[in-house]
Amino acid sequence: MNEPFVAFENNDKAAHAVYSFIKDSYPHLVLRPFNRFDTPYTEWWIVPSSQWPAYKFSKFCFHRRPRSREGRLYIGYYVEKGLGRSLHGLPEVQVKHIMQDDWYWHKFVSHTKSGLIERTAKEVCNSAEISVRILIEAHEFNKVPEPDSEKSEPSDWIEFAIQFPDLKWMLVRAGQKVLAAVNESPSISSLAQQIEALRDLDFYWLDWVIAVRFRYGQEGLQGWTTPDIWNKVLKMWLPFGLQ
């Protein structure tokens, strides 16, 4: 797969550049680092609220995978699934991590099942002229990532791609544990339905990312610019909880 690079050396600079580009047009959006104490490569979000933590909202994301020197920058759309309500009262489960009715995840699943999310992902693919990644990371109920600390590696993760230019669906990295149950999903719609039906996932926090994957660059080198990132990758996701 063709893998472009951005004109930014880390997540912090990429996120600030995009936020500066759009903040006057979308004053309700707020820029947030996941870990305020180590900002260069932590996850950055643009969120449609000043509430924090922002678990329940959909977001624009600047996400690094893997969390190592070889990591790549995933820029795109991000939704979190909290823990199932059946876990309420367990000693290692915090109430704030249990998903409530007002979390955007529920609308996201509905939009996914209806085909809207897949249609938008393909729109991004055609606009950016590059494959779009669908990345899901699962964290066990007693290891949910906490703001202002660096995220540990997920318990399991899986990655698919919508390939450019034929828009074919491809498994990039198979789930090894709990997410192995969805390795054969043939589409985003099917993936959402299988995840919704998988009761074992009540015990897992999920981060769902739909993004274009970039290499990090350096200022002054030709690469994807801020207008490119906004117009070709991000703005199509505004109707899904970000307007």
Backbone as CSV, one residue per row, in Angstrom:
resi,resn,N_x,N_y,N_z,CA_x,CA_y,CA_z,C_x,C_y,C_z
1,MET,0.836,-1.199,0.000,0.000,0.000,0.000,0.873,1.251,0.000
2,ASN,0.486,2.253,-0.793,1.182,3.522,-0.791,1.003,4.187,0.567
3,GLU,2.097,4.684,1.141,2.033,5.275,2.477,2.651,6.667,2.440
4,PRO,1.838,7.721,2.435,2.364,9.079,2.360,2.909,9.539,3.705
5,PHE,3.474,10.739,3.712,3.890,11.301,4.985,3.328,12.706,5.129
6,VAL,3.210,13.119,6.390,2.726,14.464,6.702,3.915,15.387,6.913
7,ALA,3.655,16.679,6.810,4.712,17.669,6.994,4.878,18.029,8.474
8,PHE,4.752,17.022,9.344,4.843,17.236,10.794,5.612,16.074,11.396
9,GLU,6.383,16.375,12.425,7.252,15.345,12.997,6.606,14.545,14.112
10,ASN,5.447,15.004,14.628,4.798,14.253,15.695,3.306,14.583,15.750
11,ASN,2.588,13.890,16.629,1.143,14.067,16.769,0.778,15.475,17.228
12,ASP,1.546,15.990,18.178,1.283,17.312,18.741,1.241,18.366,17.630
13,LYS,2.253,18.399,16.794,2.324,19.422,15.752,1.250,19.225,14.693
14,ALA,0.961,17.989,14.342,-0.088,17.730,13.355,-1.449,18.165,13.884
15,ALA,-1.749,17.812,15.135,-3.051,18.148,15.721,-3.218,19.656,15.858
16,HIS,-2.183,20.349,16.326,-2.275,21.799,16.477,-2.442,22.491,15.124
17,ALA,-1.776,21.996,14.108,-1.895,22.607,12.784,-3.321,22.493,12.255
18,VAL,-3.914,21.298,12.392,-5.284,21.111,11.908,-6.258,21.941,12.730
19,TYR,-6.091,21.936,14.043,-7.009,22.703,14.894,-6.943,24.196,14.576
20,SER,-5.742,24.726,14.393,-5.599,26.143,14.044,-6.281,26.467,12.718
21,PHE,-6.258,25.500,11.816,-6.849,25.695,10.488,-8.380,25.770,10.543
22,ILE,-9.008,25.061,11.496,-10.478,24.946,11.497,-11.167,25.654,12.653
23,LYS,-10.440,26.108,13.656,-11.097,26.545,14.901,-12.022,27.739,14.709
24,ASP,-11.715,28.640,13.799,-12.592,29.789,13.588,-13.911,29.384,12.929
25,SER,-13.862,28.369,12.088,-15.070,27.885,11.415,-15.901,26.975,12.307
26,TYR,-15.245,26.301,13.258,-15.938,25.355,14.135,-15.548,25.645,15.588
27,PRO,-16.046,26.766,16.148,-15.604,27.183,17.487,-16.027,26.238,18.610
28,HIS,-16.947,25.309,18.333,-17.381,24.368,19.373,-16.386,23.226,19.560
29,LEU,-15.464,23.070,18.626,-14.505,21.971,18.711,-13.349,22.337,19.638
30,VAL,-12.872,21.341,20.389,-11.832,21.550,21.401,-10.679,20.577,21.150
31,LEU,-9.458,21.066,21.227,-8.268,20.226,21.050,-7.823,19.685,22.398
32,ARG,-7.592,18.363,22.467,-7.217,17.730,23.726,-6.098,16.698,23.521
33,PRO,-5.068,16.711,24.378,-4.117,15.592,24.395,-4.594,14.544,25.393
34,PHE,-4.364,13.281,25.098,-4.719,12.245,26.064,-3.818,12.341,27.292
35,ASN,-2.532,12.576,27.068,-1.568,12.693,28.168,-0.936,14.086,28.118
36,ARG,-1.377,14.978,29.003,-0.880,16.360,29.007,0.598,16.457,29.365
37,PHE,1.139,15.405,29.970,2.498,15.475,30.488,3.540,14.891,29.530
38,ASP,3.086,14.417,28.391,4.008,13.876,27.385,3.327,14.011,26.024
39,THR,3.336,15.228,25.505,2.455,15.560,24.391,2.929,15.190,22.988
40,PRO,4.224,15.023,22.702,4.613,14.851,21.294,3.918,13.698,20.584
41,TYR,3.892,12.519,21.203,3.337,11.354,20.510,2.123,10.751,21.211
42,THR,1.633,11.405,22.249,0.396,10.907,22.838,-0.733,11.073,21.821
43,GLU,-1.835,10.426,22.104,-3.005,10.585,21.253,-3.578,11.988,21.428
44,TRP,-3.899,12.629,20.317,-4.566,13.929,20.343,-5.945,13.778,19.727
45,TRP,-6.906,14.509,20.297,-8.279,14.475,19.799,-8.773,15.893,19.550
46,ILE,-9.643,16.040,18.577,-10.469,17.232,18.426,-11.891,16.787,18.726
47,VAL,-12.458,17.364,19.795,-13.696,16.865,20.403,-14.789,17.938,20.331
48,PRO,-16.051,17.558,20.128,-17.126,18.544,20.031,-17.691,18.975,21.385
49,SER,-16.839,19.104,22.389,-17.283,19.484,23.728,-16.065,19.788,24.587
50,SER,-16.268,20.612,25.612,-15.193,20.859,26.581,-15.254,19.870,27.743
51,GLN,-16.243,18.975,27.760,-16.329,17.971,28.831,-15.103,17.057,28.781
52,TRP,-14.653,16.673,29.973,-13.488,15.792,30.062,-13.632,14.899,31.282
53,PRO,-13.360,13.620,31.166,-12.961,12.892,29.955,-14.049,12.921,28.876
54,ALA,-13.622,12.685,27.659,-14.511,12.829,26.496,-14.893,11.480,25.907
55,TYR,-14.988,10.465,26.763,-15.243,9.107,26.282,-16.479,9.007,25.387
56,LYS,-17.540,9.721,25.767,-18.820,9.493,25.108,-18.937,10.144,23.737
57,PHE,-17.998,11.014,23.384,-18.096,11.744,22.119,-17.309,11.060,20.999
58,SER,-17.783,11.217,19.768,-16.940,10.875,18.623,-15.914,11.982,18.457
59,LYS,-14.821,11.702,17.748,-13.690,12.622,17.728,-12.940,12.547,16.396
60,PHE,-12.208,13.613,16.085,-11.123,13.521,15.129,-9.899,13.077,15.912
61,CYS,-9.080,12.209,15.327,-7.956,11.672,16.098,-6.626,11.785,15.361
62,PHE,-5.587,11.822,16.184,-4.199,11.751,15.738,-3.593,10.652,16.608
63,HIS,-3.570,9.459,16.058,-3.386,8.219,16.825,-2.118,7.521,16.325
64,ARG,-1.314,7.017,17.246,-0.077,6.333,16.862,-0.196,4.829,17.075
65,ARG,0.182,4.046,16.053,0.176,2.589,16.157,1.314,2.047,15.307
66,PRO,2.172,1.198,15.817,2.240,0.823,17.237,2.852,1.950,18.061
67,ARG,2.788,1.811,19.371,3.322,2.847,20.255,4.809,2.588,20.494
68,SER,5.554,2.746,19.423,6.985,2.477,19.448,7.665,3.385,18.429
69,ARG,8.956,3.267,18.320,9.735,4.101,17.400,9.274,3.922,15.954
70,GLU,8.762,2.733,15.629,8.335,2.433,14.261,6.878,2.830,14.015
71,GLY,6.264,3.513,14.970,4.842,3.830,14.872,4.505,4.723,13.698
72,ARG,3.277,4.598,13.236,2.747,5.430,12.171,1.621,6.303,12.733
73,LEU,1.343,7.396,12.050,0.321,8.341,12.457,-0.980,8.041,11.729
74,TYR,-2.027,7.739,12.489,-3.364,7.504,11.948,-4.192,8.769,12.187
75,ILE,-4.614,9.413,11.113,-5.439,10.612,11.211,-6.825,10.277,10.678
76,GLY,-7.854,10.530,11.503,-9.192,10.194,11.039,-10.245,10.354,12.107
77,TYR,-11.151,9.407,12.118,-12.366,9.427,12.940,-12.237,8.373,14.035
78,TYR,-12.768,8.675,15.238,-12.495,7.846,16.414,-13.735,7.768,17.302
79,VAL,-14.080,6.556,17.709,-15.218,6.344,18.621,-14.797,5.324,19.679
80,GLU,-15.255,5.534,20.910,-14.929,4.616,21.997,-16.163,3.841,22.450
81,LYS,-15.963,2.546,22.728,-16.999,1.712,23.330,-16.597,1.413,24.765
82,GLY,-17.453,1.792,25.700,-17.160,1.526,27.096,-17.474,0.105,27.508
83,LEU,-17.297,-0.160,28.781,-17.563,-1.494,29.328,-19.064,-1.724,29.456
84,GLY,-19.456,-2.987,29.416,-20.868,-3.333,29.531,-21.411,-3.096,30.932
85,ARG,-22.700,-2.824,31.014,-23.329,-2.523,32.306,-23.319,-3.721,33.248
86,SER,-23.166,-4.911,32.702,-23.123,-6.108,33.556,-21.898,-6.102,34.467
87,LEU,-20.934,-5.228,34.193,-19.717,-5.176,35.001,-19.855,-4.220,36.179
88,HIS,-20.985,-3.534,36.267,-21.195,-2.586,37.368,-21.043,-3.293,38.714
89,GLY,-20.249,-2.708,39.583,-20.054,-3.276,40.914,-18.815,-4.127,41.060
90,LEU,-18.191,-4.512,39.953,-16.939,-5.263,40.071,-15.864,-4.359,40.668
91,PRO,-15.037,-4.883,41.573,-14.090,-4.031,42.302,-13.070,-3.310,41.427
92,GLU,-12.743,-3.857,40.276,-11.720,-3.230,39.422,-12.327,-2.401,38.290
93,VAL,-13.622,-2.140,38.356,-14.310,-1.389,37.297,-14.771,-0.043,37.830
94,GLN,-14.365,1.037,37.163,-14.815,2.372,37.527,-16.138,2.686,36.826
95,VAL,-17.038,3.340,37.528,-18.354,3.666,36.974,-18.216,4.481,35.696
96,LYS,-17.253,5.398,35.631,-17.102,6.265,34.460,-16.727,5.487,33.195
97,HIS,-16.262,4.253,33.351,-15.882,3.443,32.194,-17.035,2.597,31.659
98,ILE,-18.156,2.578,32.363,-19.314,1.802,31.916,-20.135,2.651,30.944
99,MET,-20.413,2.111,29.788,-21.084,2.858,28.734,-22.528,3.167,29.095
100,GLN,-22.922,4.437,28.819,-24.281,4.890,29.095,-25.029,5.143,27.783
101,ASP,-26.306,5.459,27.906,-27.148,5.636,26.718,-26.741,6.838,25.865
102,ASP,-26.067,7.828,26.466,-25.721,9.031,25.714,-24.354,8.952,25.037
103,TRP,-23.707,7.785,25.055,-22.429,7.643,24.348,-22.687,7.568,22.843
104,TYR,-21.822,8.223,22.071,-22.035,8.241,20.623,-21.881,6.854,20.005
105,TRP,-21.229,5.963,20.697,-21.043,4.602,20.192,-22.336,4.004,19.653
106,HIS,-23.444,4.221,20.334,-24.723,3.625,19.926,-25.150,4.142,18.549
107,LYS,-25.025,5.452,18.331,-25.360,6.010,17.023,-24.369,5.528,15.969
108,PHE,-23.115,5.425,16.353,-22.087,4.948,15.427,-22.417,3.540,14.923
109,VAL,-22.795,2.655,15.827,-23.154,1.286,15.428,-24.353,1.307,14.493
110,SER,-25.351,2.143,14.805,-26.523,2.256,13.938,-26.139,2.763,12.548
111,HIS,-25.300,3.801,12.496,-24.841,4.337,11.203,-24.015,3.307,10.439
112,THR,-23.258,2.517,11.191,-22.417,1.499,10.554,-23.277,0.404,9.944
113,LYS,-24.246,-0.064,10.701,-25.126,-1.118,10.195,-25.902,-0.658,8.966
114,SER,-26.250,0.625,8.914,-27.026,1.145,7.787,-26.183,1.385,6.539
115,GLY,-24.863,1.336,6.688,-23.983,1.544,5.548,-23.426,2.953,5.433
116,LEU,-23.861,3.881,6.296,-23.405,5.267,6.203,-21.909,5.406,6.487
117,ILE,-21.414,4.675,7.480,-20.001,4.781,7.835,-19.125,4.222,6.712
118,GLU,-19.542,3.081,6.162,-18.764,2.497,5.062,-18.761,3.422,3.842
119,ARG,-19.909,4.024,3.563,-19.999,4.947,2.429,-19.051,6.135,2.630
120,THR,-18.995,6.652,3.862,-18.122,7.791,4.145,-16.656,7.381,4.092
121,ALA,-16.335,6.201,4.597,-14.952,5.713,4.521,-14.497,5.577,3.068
122,LYS,-15.375,5.125,2.201,-15.030,5.012,0.781,-14.903,6.393,0.133
123,GLU,-15.713,7.347,0.612,-15.586,8.723,0.135,-14.210,9.283,0.485
124,VAL,-13.752,9.010,1.713,-12.416,9.433,2.126,-11.358,8.752,1.256
125,CYS,-11.534,7.473,1.021,-10.592,6.706,0.198,-10.447,7.332,-1.190
126,ASN,-11.555,7.660,-1.803,-11.516,8.258,-3.140,-10.976,9.678,-3.111
127,SER,-11.328,10.437,-2.079,-10.863,11.812,-1.965,-9.357,11.885,-1.731
128,ALA,-8.878,11.039,-0.830,-7.450,11.043,-0.487,-6.606,10.254,-1.476
129,GLU,-7.274,9.412,-2.274,-6.589,8.537,-3.228,-5.566,7.649,-2.522
130,ILE,-6.016,7.080,-1.410,-5.178,6.173,-0.626,-6.085,5.274,0.207
131,SER,-5.586,4.119,0.572,-6.374,3.183,1.365,-6.746,3.769,2.720
132,VAL,-7.902,3.391,3.217,-8.385,3.803,4.532,-8.283,2.617,5.477
133,ARG,-7.744,2.856,6.667,-7.556,1.807,7.663,-8.712,1.791,8.659
134,ILE,-9.118,0.599,9.053,-10.103,0.410,10.117,-9.386,-0.363,11.214
135,LEU,-9.085,0.334,12.285,-8.277,-0.202,13.378,-9.122,-0.264,14.640
136,ILE,-9.138,-1.433,15.292,-9.848,-1.589,16.557,-8.875,-2.121,17.600
137,GLU,-8.777,-1.415,18.718,-7.926,-1.828,19.827,-8.810,-2.166,21.027
138,ALA,-8.526,-3.296,21.664,-9.326,-3.763,22.804,-8.475,-3.756,24.068
139,HIS,-9.033,-3.175,25.142,-8.365,-3.133,26.442,-9.228,-3.855,27.470
140,GLU,-8.623,-4.736,28.249,-9.375,-5.475,29.260,-9.976,-4.532,30.300
141,PHE,-11.042,-4.982,30.951,-11.831,-4.142,31.851,-11.009,-3.527,32.976
142,ASN,-9.928,-4.194,33.390,-9.102,-3.673,34.482,-7.872,-2.934,33.982
143,LYS,-7.825,-2.667,32.659,-6.686,-1.955,32.068,-7.156,-0.865,31.104
144,VAL,-8.291,-0.239,31.434,-8.818,0.828,30.581,-7.861,2.017,30.629
145,PRO,-7.485,2.583,29.477,-6.550,3.718,29.464,-7.088,4.906,30.247
146,GLU,-6.223,5.527,31.043,-6.592,6.685,31.852,-5.913,7.939,31.313
147,PRO,-6.669,9.044,31.148,-6.051,10.295,30.704,-4.871,10.700,31.586
148,ASP,-3.911,11.367,30.951,-2.697,11.870,31.594,-1.728,10.777,32.012
149,SER,-1.913,9.593,31.435,-0.903,8.537,31.527,-0.759,7.973,30.121
150,GLU,0.395,7.425,29.809,0.558,6.913,28.454,-0.154,5.583,28.320
151,LYS,-0.804,5.389,27.189,-1.551,4.158,26.967,-0.605,2.968,26.859
152,SER,-0.978,1.890,27.529,-0.252,0.637,27.359,-0.714,-0.031,26.066
153,GLU,-0.001,-1.028,25.628,-0.425,-1.774,24.448,-1.786,-2.430,24.722
154,PRO,-2.650,-2.475,23.727,-3.966,-3.092,23.944,-3.846,-4.593,24.197
155,SER,-4.886,-5.162,24.787,-4.930,-6.607,25.011,-4.981,-7.356,23.678
156,ASP,-5.635,-6.744,22.695,-5.732,-7.323,21.357,-6.044,-6.193,20.393
157,TRP,-5.690,-6.372,19.134,-6.059,-5.379,18.125,-6.176,-6.046,16.763
158,ILE,-6.979,-5.419,15.922,-7.245,-5.940,14.589,-7.266,-4.760,13.625
159,GLU,-6.869,-5.011,12.393,-6.852,-3.925,11.409,-7.300,-4.436,10.038
160,PHE,-8.207,-3.673,9.437,-8.664,-3.912,8.068,-8.315,-2.696,7.225
161,ALA,-8.489,-2.824,5.918,-8.306,-1.679,5.025,-9.336,-1.725,3.907
162,ILE,-9.787,-0.550,3.501,-10.513,-0.380,2.242,-9.471,0.120,1.252
163,GLN,-9.173,-0.693,0.271,-8.042,-0.410,-0.598,-8.402,0.595,-1.699
164,PHE,-7.429,1.414,-2.038,-7.568,2.311,-3.170,-6.785,1.719,-4.345
165,PRO,-7.322,1.729,-5.577,-8.558,2.391,-6.004,-9.776,1.472,-6.116
166,ASP,-9.611,0.169,-5.865,-10.726,-0.750,-6.143,-11.740,-0.844,-5.008
167,LEU,-11.427,-0.218,-3.854,-12.312,-0.185,-2.682,-12.597,-1.576,-2.123
168,LYS,-11.703,-2.513,-2.369,-11.864,-3.857,-1.815,-11.492,-3.860,-0.333
169,TRP,-12.162,-4.742,0.392,-11.969,-4.916,1.836,-10.873,-5.939,2.075
170,MET,-9.923,-5.633,2.979,-8.805,-6.539,3.214,-8.470,-6.584,4.701
171,LEU,-8.206,-7.782,5.205,-7.700,-7.941,6.559,-6.195,-7.657,6.549
172,VAL,-5.759,-6.688,7.337,-4.342,-6.308,7.397,-3.641,-7.035,8.532
173,ARG,-4.290,-7.070,9.699,-3.708,-7.736,10.863,-4.830,-8.415,11.631
174,ALA,-4.764,-9.723,11.757,-5.814,-10.497,12.407,-5.788,-10.303,13.916
175,GLY,-6.984,-10.302,14.520,-7.073,-10.340,15.969,-6.526,-11.660,16.480
176,GLN,-5.870,-11.621,17.631,-5.213,-12.819,18.164,-5.958,-13.437,19.341
177,LYS,-6.767,-12.624,20.020,-7.454,-13.092,21.217,-8.956,-12.872,21.058
178,VAL,-9.510,-11.951,21.834,-10.962,-11.757,21.795,-11.433,-11.261,20.431
179,LEU,-10.610,-10.506,19.713,-11.009,-9.972,18.411,-10.827,-10.981,17.268
180,ALA,-10.261,-12.140,17.567,-10.149,-13.182,16.539,-11.529,-13.601,16.035
181,ALA,-12.547,-13.395,16.854,-13.912,-13.780,16.476,-14.449,-12.971,15.303
182,VAL,-13.818,-11.825,14.991,-14.317,-10.991,13.893,-13.331,-10.919,12.729
183,ASN,-12.353,-11.814,12.709,-11.349,-11.801,11.637,-11.953,-11.973,10.246
184,GLU,-13.056,-12.696,10.157,-13.647,-12.992,8.852,-14.701,-11.969,8.422
185,SER,-14.854,-10.902,9.154,-15.853,-9.888,8.783,-15.573,-9.367,7.373
186,PRO,-16.577,-9.334,6.491,-16.356,-8.949,5.100,-16.597,-7.465,4.806
187,SER,-16.983,-6.675,5.831,-17.295,-5.265,5.604,-17.389,-4.556,6.943
188,ILE,-17.438,-3.228,6.895,-17.617,-2.464,8.130,-18.967,-2.778,8.759
189,SER,-20.003,-2.881,7.956,-21.336,-3.171,8.485,-21.359,-4.494,9.225
190,SER,-20.790,-5.510,8.609,-20.732,-6.825,9.237,-19.886,-6.793,10.506
191,LEU,-18.795,-6.051,10.457,-17.911,-5.942,11.619,-18.656,-5.349,12.812
192,ALA,-19.428,-4.300,12.579,-20.196,-3.682,13.661,-21.235,-4.646,14.223
193,GLN,-21.922,-5.368,13.348,-22.936,-6.311,13.810,-22.315,-7.417,14.652
194,GLN,-21.167,-7.929,14.220,-20.511,-9.000,14.974,-20.013,-8.510,16.318
195,ILE,-19.461,-7.311,16.360,-18.974,-6.755,17.621,-20.131,-6.512,18.576
196,GLU,-21.246,-6.001,18.070,-22.413,-5.749,18.909,-22.950,-7.048,19.510
197,ALA,-22.826,-8.144,18.785,-23.378,-9.420,19.237,-22.422,-10.203,20.132
198,LEU,-21.160,-9.789,20.177,-20.148,-10.557,20.897,-20.157,-10.166,22.375
199,ARG,-20.785,-10.971,23.191,-20.982,-10.633,24.597,-19.662,-10.572,25.374
200,ASP,-18.646,-11.291,24.932,-17.346,-11.226,25.603,-16.796,-9.804,25.605
201,LEU,-17.217,-8.992,24.625,-16.685,-7.634,24.528,-17.271,-6.697,25.572
202,ASP,-18.254,-7.146,26.358,-18.694,-6.352,27.505,-17.529,-6.124,28.472
203,PHE,-16.575,-7.038,28.458,-15.431,-6.984,29.366,-14.255,-6.198,28.785
204,TYR,-14.474,-5.569,27.629,-13.388,-4.853,26.950,-13.805,-3.446,26.557
205,TRP,-12.867,-2.548,26.720,-12.969,-1.195,26.191,-12.451,-1.229,24.758
206,LEU,-13.193,-0.648,23.815,-12.761,-0.632,22.424,-12.505,0.789,21.948
207,ASP,-11.392,0.989,21.274,-11.112,2.204,20.511,-11.221,1.834,19.038
208,TRP,-12.148,2.479,18.335,-12.390,2.194,16.913,-11.914,3.400,16.112
209,VAL,-10.952,3.186,15.208,-10.338,4.251,14.423,-10.560,3.973,12.937
210,ILE,-11.045,4.974,12.201,-11.155,4.894,10.742,-10.292,6.018,10.199
211,ALA,-9.180,5.698,9.570,-8.168,6.719,9.342,-7.310,6.423,8.119
212,VAL,-6.579,7.453,7.716,-5.493,7.298,6.749,-4.196,7.215,7.539
213,ARG,-3.327,6.296,7.150,-2.081,6.088,7.867,-0.941,6.829,7.173
214,PHE,-0.166,7.567,7.965,0.933,8.379,7.443,2.248,8.033,8.146
215,ARG,3.335,8.290,7.430,4.645,8.375,8.066,4.816,9.796,8.599
216,TYR,5.606,9.931,9.663,5.923,11.260,10.173,6.971,11.911,9.273
217,GLY,6.847,13.234,9.117,7.801,13.981,8.311,8.475,15.060,9.125
218,GLN,8.944,16.083,8.443,9.581,17.213,9.093,9.112,18.494,8.443
219,GLU,9.032,19.546,9.246,8.630,20.836,8.704,9.614,21.248,7.607
220,GLY,9.064,21.761,6.533,9.907,22.193,5.423,10.037,21.159,4.330
221,LEU,9.723,19.896,4.654,9.748,18.855,3.642,8.364,18.730,3.015
222,GLN,8.340,18.454,1.733,7.059,18.341,1.053,6.325,17.088,1.533
223,GLY,5.117,17.259,1.972,4.282,16.161,2.431,2.854,16.642,2.480
224,TRP,1.974,15.857,3.065,0.582,16.282,3.183,0.506,17.503,4.091
225,THR,-0.161,18.556,3.621,-0.302,19.786,4.382,-1.602,19.780,5.170
226,THR,-1.776,20.801,5.995,-2.990,20.917,6.805,-4.262,20.951,5.958
227,PRO,-4.354,21.774,4.899,-5.567,21.739,4.070,-5.819,20.374,3.450
228,ASP,-4.755,19.673,3.044,-4.921,18.320,2.505,-5.601,17.417,3.536
229,ILE,-5.066,17.435,4.750,-5.574,16.557,5.807,-7.041,16.864,6.100
230,TRP,-7.363,18.155,6.219,-8.739,18.513,6.547,-9.694,18.170,5.409
231,ASN,-9.372,18.609,4.214,-10.308,18.488,3.094,-10.434,17.069,2.550
232,LYS,-9.371,16.285,2.625,-9.392,14.960,2.016,-9.655,13.828,3.008
233,VAL,-9.438,14.080,4.302,-9.504,12.992,5.283,-10.529,13.229,6.387
234,LEU,-10.633,14.464,6.891,-11.391,14.690,8.120,-12.789,15.267,7.935
235,LYS,-12.961,16.250,7.092,-14.211,17.005,7.110,-15.437,16.162,6.767
236,MET,-15.261,15.044,6.046,-16.397,14.180,5.709,-17.033,13.545,6.946
237,TRP,-16.287,13.524,8.061,-16.803,12.895,9.279,-17.592,13.862,10.163
238,LEU,-17.661,15.120,9.803,-18.382,16.096,10.627,-19.823,15.688,10.961
239,PRO,-20.594,15.120,10.008,-21.985,14.780,10.342,-22.139,13.699,11.404
240,PHE,-21.061,13.002,11.747,-21.166,11.863,12.667,-20.729,12.282,14.071
241,GLY,-21.510,13.228,14.641,-21.314,13.630,16.027,-20.368,14.775,16.251
242,LEU,-19.890,15.420,15.179,-18.879,16.460,15.352,-19.342,17.850,14.948
243,GLN,-20.540,17.985,14.424,-21.029,19.291,14.003,-21.609,20.075,15.173
